[in-house]
Amino acid sequence: MIMNMRSEQASVTATEVVLPGVVEPEGLQLRRRALPPPAAGQALVRVEASGVSFAERGMRRDRYPGQPKFPFVPGYDLVGVVTAVGPGGDRALIGRRVAALTKIGGWASYTLVSADRLVAVPDGVDAADAETVVVNGITAWQMLHRAAQVRPGQTVLVHGASGGVGTTLVQLARHAGLRVIGTANPRYHDELRALGVQPLDYRDPDLAARVREIAPGGVDAVFDHLGGRSVRRSYRLLAPGGTLVCYGMATRVDGRIPMVLLFLPLLTRLAIWNFLPNGHHATFYNVWSGSRRRPQKFWPRLRADLSQVLTLVRDGVLTPKVAARMPLTEVTAAMKLAESGTVVGKVVLEP
């Protein structure tokens, strides 16, 4: 979207949220910092929206794999407007609304981003709506179409169907012609039914039996962010040729066992399952997989996948679920709300 605006000064003072260490939400800090002009290959982005994701919940406990050393600025993804580019950069970017997957740094009023990692947001798409489907949309799209390789007419089980990834995943699955079973708190079941999902209570001790009632032969794919015992149950629910896609360990984020000691047994279990002669497949999805080994393939693929998701938003096929819009200065309240389990969708910070 080309906006009628002048390029702002390349050197700006940004408001940032700092995660100083292992703290409760009240321990998050605000600071003002002068940013240098963008270097070659960089763009300066005035942030319009950045999300509160499950990643930050893990990071503030020092339990997110690959997080940097404290202190740092969180913010896994963002949407904003390019206000300046580095020497030799494409000045056509200035004034455009863009999205970016950043892993850290998004909780700020301005930030510097590699220009080749920006994805144009289609005209008419609200910044908060677009932000809601950046990491959530990439994750959902790639799990469906790259990891599970779903086909129309298949049946899938989505755990946490009312969450940020879950609400995006079930909509993309329905658009792909799939029958969707989704687990969630009963308070959200009507909203899931409105999305075409067959909801089940995630606390039901006979959950596996309820799934079998709907899909007697098993499901063609399970998307499991819970980890622990849920992974074994999910695997047993697969139909012949079905795929289990794990993408988190939500049930273990509050524990004390080092995450590496949790992930290694999980990855070993998935690898062993793939050698069994039952036609089942099991994989652990990580949005950053391949970013270091094959960056020349990773970033173009990510941009292409996110562009498809944003196009579906523009076309009204995918409805972003914005749980709340809150000022960056109210980040403590925003994180508490995001972690409360009482909202559908994603909490968005708006600098």
Order of alpha helices (4+ residues) and beta strands (2+ residues): beta-beta-beta-alpha-beta-beta-beta-beta-alpha-alpha-beta-alpha-beta-alpha-beta-alpha-beta-alpha-beta-alpha-beta-alpha-beta-alpha-beta
